[in-house]
Amino acid sequence: MANPTPSCRLYLVTPPSLAGDALTSFVDALGAALNAGDVACLQIRLKDRDDIPAPDAEIRRVTEALIPIAQAHNVAVIMNDRPDLAAELDCDGVHIGQQDAAYKDTRATVGADAIVGVTCHDSRHLAMAAAEAGADYVAFGAFYPTTTKSPKASARPDLLQWWSEVMETPCIAIGGITVENCAPLISAGADFLAVSAGVWNHPQGPGAAIAEFNAAIGAAMEQAQTAD
């Protein structure tokens, strides 16, 4: 059975590009989002669909602008793929993929107190290895089609259900998640929903998206409690 009392939070991911004046408007969008409801983390991921990253100077510029806003709302800032920049810019943690730095090296770079999350695609083996190594969370996906990146794998909600039943390390669901399609992932046991376009491209704006996502999480918890 799925986690009987789903406890799920939002894990925001930046748009793939915040170059030039885009950062100014995004600062306002982020503020609106974080004022609208509960958010756990903000991942700074500045990469195009082919995983080509922005220049380091651009990543630094964006990170330095966003950290004060996020941390003022008690939202952890996670750097995508770059343990060195995470440590340099005093981020709260780093998210690494399977082709990035090894977990052991990443931990040595960012320190014992930083958050380290690991992409595990649809693999139970990769996830268990990451958890046993000490990862603070594992990320599964993509669960739905996404325009943000080219997914290397697709995953099903039953993977989240299995993980929540056998492991204590939190899991994140990634890939094309919107207000309309998130309910099965919450009910299956996702501890976090990683969302990018589903918030920033929401027709009523990011604040409305955050409010609706949190309402969906609350509804799933209420439904689970009623089923008990």
C-alpha positions in Angstrom: 0.0 0.0 0.0 1.1 3.6 -0.5 2.3 5.8 2.3 -0.9 6.1 4.4 -0.3 9.8 5.3 1.4 11.5 2.3 3.7 14.3 3.5 4.9 16.0 0.4 6.5 19.4 -0.3 7.5 21.4 -3.3 11.0 21.5 -4.7 11.2 24.3 -7.3 13.6 24.3 -10.2 14.6 27.5 -11.9 13.8 28.1 -15.6 16.7 26.9 -17.8 17.9 30.4 -18.7 17.9 33.6 -16.6 20.3 35.6 -18.7 20.2 39.3 -19.0 17.0 41.1 -18.0 15.2 37.7 -17.4 16.7 37.6 -13.9 15.0 40.8 -12.9 11.5 39.6 -13.8 12.3 36.2 -12.3 13.2 37.7 -8.9 9.6 39.1 -8.8 8.2 35.7 -9.9 10.1 33.9 -7.2 9.0 36.3 -4.5 5.4 35.8 -5.6 5.8 32.0 -5.5 7.4 31.9 -2.1 4.8 34.2 -0.6 2.0 32.0 -1.8 2.6 28.7 0.1 5.0 26.1 1.4 8.2 25.4 -0.6 11.1 23.3 0.6 13.8 23.9 -1.9 14.9 25.9 -4.9 17.3 24.2 -7.3 19.4 26.5 -9.5 19.5 24.7 -12.8 20.7 26.8 -15.7 21.0 24.4 -18.6 19.4 24.1 -22.0 17.4 21.0 -23.2 20.7 19.3 -24.3 22.2 19.8 -20.8 24.6 22.5 -21.9 25.1 24.8 -18.9 25.2 28.5 -18.7 28.7 30.1 -18.2 30.0 30.1 -14.6 29.7 33.8 -14.4 26.0 33.7 -15.2 25.4 30.9 -12.6 27.2 33.0 -10.0 25.1 36.1 -10.9 21.8 34.3 -10.7 22.7 32.4 -7.5 23.9 35.5 -5.7 20.6 37.2 -6.6 18.3 34.3 -5.6 19.9 33.1 -2.3 18.8 36.0 -0.2 15.2 35.7 -1.4 15.0 31.9 -0.9 16.7 31.9 2.5 14.5 34.7 3.7 11.6 32.3 3.2 13.5 29.4 4.8 13.8 27.7 1.4 17.0 25.7 0.9 19.0 26.6 -2.2 20.4 23.6 -4.2 23.0 24.0 -6.9 22.6 21.7 -9.9 25.6 19.5 -10.8 28.3 21.8 -9.4 29.6 20.9 -6.0 32.4 23.5 -6.4 30.0 26.3 -7.1 27.7 25.1 -4.3 30.5 25.4 -1.8 31.9 28.7 -3.2 28.5 30.4 -3.2 27.4 29.0 0.2 24.4 27.1 -1.2 22.5 24.8 1.1 23.3 21.8 -1.0 23.9 20.3 -4.5 22.1 17.9 -6.8 24.2 15.6 -8.8 23.4 13.3 -11.8 24.9 10.0 -12.6 27.4 11.5 -15.0 28.5 14.2 -12.5 30.9 14.1 -9.6 30.8 10.9 -7.5 28.9 11.1 -4.2 32.0 10.7 -2.1 33.8 13.5 -3.8 30.7 15.7 -3.7 30.3 15.2 0.0 34.0 16.1 0.5 33.6 19.3 -1.5 30.3 20.6 0.1 30.8 19.3 3.7 29.0 17.1 6.1 26.1 19.6 6.7 25.2 20.3 3.1 22.3 18.6 1.3 23.4 16.2 -1.4 20.7 14.7 -3.7 21.3 12.2 -6.5 19.4 11.6 -9.8 18.5 7.9 -10.0 16.3 7.9 -13.1 14.0 4.8 -12.9 16.6 2.6 -11.2 16.1 0.9 -7.9 19.7 -0.2 -7.8 21.1 3.3 -8.3 18.7 4.7 -5.7 19.7 2.1 -3.1 23.4 2.7 -3.8 22.9 6.4 -3.4 21.0 6.0 -0.1 23.5 3.6 1.3 26.3 6.0 0.4 24.6 8.7 2.5 22.6 10.8 0.0 20.0 13.1 1.6 17.5 12.3 -1.1 17.1 10.4 -4.4 15.3 11.7 -7.4 13.2 9.5 -9.8 11.9 10.5 -13.2 10.8 11.6 -15.6 7.2 10.8 -14.7 5.7 12.9 -17.5 6.9 14.4 -20.8 8.9 17.6 -20.1 10.1 20.5 -22.3 12.8 21.5 -19.8 15.2 18.7 -20.6 15.6 15.4 -22.6 14.9 12.7 -20.0 17.2 9.7 -19.9 14.4 7.5 -18.5 10.8 7.4 -17.7 9.4 6.3 -14.3 6.0 5.1 -12.9 4.3 6.0 -9.6 4.7 2.4 -8.3 8.5 3.1 -8.1 7.7 5.9 -5.5 5.4 3.5 -3.7 8.0 0.8 -3.5 10.6 3.2 -2.3 8.4 4.8 0.4 7.7 1.3 1.8 11.2 0.0 2.0 13.5 3.0 2.4 13.7 6.0 4.8 15.7 8.3 2.5 13.4 10.9 1.0 12.5 10.7 -2.7 11.8 13.4 -5.2 9.5 13.0 -8.3 10.8 14.8 -11.4 9.6 15.5 -14.9 6.7 17.4 -16.4 4.8 17.7 -13.1 1.8 20.0 -13.1 -1.1 20.8 -10.8 -3.3 18.6 -13.0 -1.1 15.5 -12.9 0.6 15.5 -9.5 -2.0 13.7 -7.4 -0.9 10.1 -8.3 2.7 11.0 -7.4 1.7 12.4 -4.0 -0.5 9.4 -3.2 2.3 7.0 -4.3 4.7 8.4 -1.7 6.8 11.2 -3.2 8.3 13.3 -0.4 8.9 16.2 -2.8 7.6 17.3 -6.2 10.3 18.9 -8.4 8.5 21.5 -10.5 9.7 24.0 -13.0 7.5 25.0 -16.0 4.4 23.8 -14.0 5.0 26.8 -11.7 6.7 29.4 -13.9 4.5 28.9 -16.9 1.2 28.6 -15.0 -1.5 30.6 -16.7 -2.5 32.4 -13.5 1.2 33.0 -12.4 3.6 31.3 -10.0 1.7 32.3 -6.9 -1.4 30.6 -8.1 0.6 27.5 -9.0 2.1 27.2 -5.6 -1.2 27.7 -3.9 -2.8 25.0 -6.1 0.1 22.5 -5.6 -0.2 22.9 -1.9 -4.0 22.4 -2.1 -3.4 19.2 -4.1 -1.0 18.0 -1.4 -3.5 18.7 1.3 -6.2 16.9 -0.6 -4.1 13.8 -1.0 -3.3 13.8 2.7 -6.9 14.2 3.6 -8.0 11.4 1.2 -5.4 9.1 2.7 -6.5 9.8 6.3 -10.1 9.2 5.3 -9.1 5.9 3.7 -7.5 4.9 7.0 
